[in-house]
Structures are given as structure tokens and as C-alpha cells.
Amino acid sequence: MAQLTIDHSDVPIRLFKSDFLEFFTHISPVAIVVLWSPVMLFFLARALADPLIGAAPLNVALGFLIGVLVWTLTEYTVHRFVFHFEPRTPGQERIIFLFHGIHHLQPQIKTRLVMPPVVSVPLAFVFYGLFYLIVGGLIGRPAWIAPMFSGFVAGDLIYDLTHYATHHWPMRWSFLKFLKRYHMMHHFKTPEQRFGVSSPLWDVVFGTLPTD
């Protein structure tokens, strides 16, 4: 994605002529918490109630943590290869702008800092299907699907709230302060590096962490 001239206006750029479509481009982080927290808790409770894995709470905790880790890799991959995809046609350019370019153009617009449900809900079904196929089918451990998917959803929540916080909360303490500076560097200095938002882990692994 080419470096965009930052628009510091508090008035969001309109993306659609239709008021109906435009409505779905804005979302509050509170709505994300209300939507996804019950999903996370549902799958966690389902894991604990499962006679195969629930009898070993440490396994549930391990599955949950693996799910969070899988989310951090997903976050990095989508941010780097989808949101920062170099478009080859005007249509692709339009799509990338709608998904992420608008955020780099207007990084401080509060209602465009978390993923709207019109996108996140269909993606959740896709990712659950992948967990079902890979963990339940290929690996043959269906009891691990629930705790891992719960951790995956928790990772998504952490990502969304961290992203919002890096733009609008002080975050003056320790690792939180580091994350805020890290993400601001992505926006204002190295838009083709520092793709991690909730963690720099995969930037280190895949070499997209600048040496400076």
C-alpha cells in the first residue's frame, strides 16, 4: 500500500452513496465486546463441559492459548497480505481502500477502528469451518475445537480493543506503551513493516521488524 497523505479531519470520509451501506462502515468497540464476548464464553463453557477435554482444565487452557496464538498469526497474515495487498486494477484498489486504505488515510476516526460485524461475522463462520476441518478432521482432535476457537475469538477481541486503544487511549505503561508506539510507527513511518497490532511476534519471525 502506497503511503497516503494523512487526513486529520474528525469528519469521516463517506464510502458509499447509500445511507444503508454507509451505516455498516461504522462500529463502536463496545458493540464488538457485546457481540463477541458471549461467543468466546460459549465455546469456553462448551470445552469445559466436554467429557473428553473438560476433565483436564489444563488442556482447555492450552487449547485456549493455542487459539490466541493462531489468531495473532491470522492478524499478521491478513494485515500484511490482504490489507496491504498492492492492487493491480482499479477494482482491487477500491476494495483495498474500503478494507484498510481508508484507515491509513483517516487513522483517528473512532468508528472505523474495529472490524464491523458485516465483515467479521461471515469470517467467523469461515474460520470455525477451518478449525472443524483441520483440528477435527485432519488432526482428529474434535474436542480441541471449542477451546481453540474460544481463544481465537478472544484474540480477535484483544486485537480490536488494542487497535482502538493505540489510537485513542494514553497507554503509558510498559508493554502497552510499546504497542502504541509500535502501531503509530506503522502508520507514520513504516507502513510496509510492523504489521502486528496486538503483538510484534510475527514481525520478528518473518523479518518485517525494522532494524532501527
N, C-alpha and C positions, 0 to 999 in steps of 0.2 A: 504494500500500500504506500503510495506516494505521500510525502509529508504535506499535510493540509495547513492552510492558514487558519489559525485558531479564531473562532468567533466567540467573544466573551459576553455576548448578549444573554440576558436572562429569559429572553423570549424564544421558545423552541421553534426551530425551522419546521414548517409544515411539510409532511412527507406525502400526504395523499389529499386530493381534492375532496374526496368523500369524508364527511364528518364521522360516519360509521367506522371506516377503516382507520382514520386518524386516531380515534378513541383507543384502539388496541395497540398503539405505539407508545402509550404512556402507562406506567405502572409504579405503584408505591412499594418500597421494600416491606412495609407492614403487610401488604397483601400477599407477598411471597411467603412470609413467615406463616400467615394464616393458612395458606394453601398447602404448603409442603411439610410443615411440622406434623400434622396428623398422618400424612403418608409415611414419613420416617418412623413415627411411633407405631403405626400399624404393622409395618414389616418387622420392626424390632420385637414387638409383642408376639407376632406370629412365629418368629425364630425361637423365642423363649418358651413358647407353648409346644414347639415341635419335639416329640419324644426322642428323636434321633440326635438333635444338636442342642436342644434346650436343657437337657440334663447336664450339659457341660457348659456353664456360663462363660468359661474362658474361651471356648470355641466360638461362642456367639460374639464375644468381644473381639476375637481375632478376625472373624468374618466381617464385622463392622469396620474394623480398621483397614482391612484389605479393600473394602468398598470405598472408603475415603481415599485411599491411595490410588485406586483405579480412577476415581473422579479427578484427582489432581493431574493425572496423565491425560484424561479426556479434556480437561480445561486447557491444558497447554496445547494439545494437538489441534483442537478446534480453533483456539485463538491464533495459533501460528499459521495453520494450513487452510483454514476456511475464512476466518475474519480478515486475515492479511493476504489472501489469495490475490495474485496480480491478474486483474481481468483482461481478457483478450478481445471482448466485444462490448458494445455499449450496453447490451442487456446484462452481461455479467457485472459490468461496472455499477449499474443501477442496483442490482441485488446486493453486492458487497457494501455499497453505500447505505442501503436500508438496514443491513445487519450490523454494520460496525463503523463504516465511514462517518456516519452522522455523529457517532460518539467522539471520534477524534476531531471532528470539526467543532462540536459543541460539547466538550468534556464535562462541563459543570451543570448540565441540565438534569435536575434531580429525578425527573420522571422517566429518564432513559438510561438508568444506570444498572438496572436489573432486568433479567430476561422476562419478557411478557409471557403470560400463560398461553397465548395463542401459538407461541413457538415451543415453550418448554413442555407443555402437556403432551403434544404428539411425540416429542423427542423422548419423554419419559417412557412411553409405551415402546418405542423403538429400542431403547437401552434395556428395558426389562426383558424384551424378547431376546436380546443378545445374551443377557445373563442366563435366561432359560435355556437357550441353545448351547452356550459354551459351558457354563457351570453345571447345569442339569443334564445336558446331553453328552457333549464331548468329554467332559471331565467325569461325569457320572456322580455328582455330589449335589442332588437337588435340595437337600436340607440346608445347604450353604447359600442358596439363592436369597432367602429372606434377609439374613443379617448383612450380606454383602450389598444388597440393593438398598437397605436402610442406611448403611454407611455411605453409599453413593449419593443418595438424596441429601444426607447431612452435609457431605462435601459440597454439593451444589448450593445449599443454603449458606454455608460458610463463605463460599466464593462470592455469592451475590451480596451478602452483607459486608464482606471485606471490601469489595469493589465500591460499594456505596460509601463506606467509611473512609476509604482512601481519598475520595473526592470531597467529602463534606464533614468529616469529624477530625478533631485535632490529632488524635493518635500520637501522643507524646511519649509513650512508654515503650522502651525496649524493642521487642520484635515488631510490635505494631507500628512504631515509628519507622523502622526499617522498611516494612511493607509499603507504607505510604510513600516514602521517598522512592522506593523501587518502582512503583507503578507510575509515579509522576515522571521519573526518568524515561519510562517507556513512552509516555505521551509527548514529552517536550524535548527529549534528546535522542533517544534510540528507539524509534517506532518499529524497527525491524529486529529488535532484540528485547530481552526482558519480557517474555510472553507470560510468565507465571504471574498470577494475581494473588492467590492465597498462599503460594509457596514458590520459592526460586528453584526448587529441587530439579525440575526437568530442564530448566535453562542450564544448570550445571552439567547434567547428564548429556545433553545434546549440543552443548557448546554455543548457546545463544546468550551467555552471560558475558558482557564486555570485560576485558582485562582491566579496565580502569575502575 
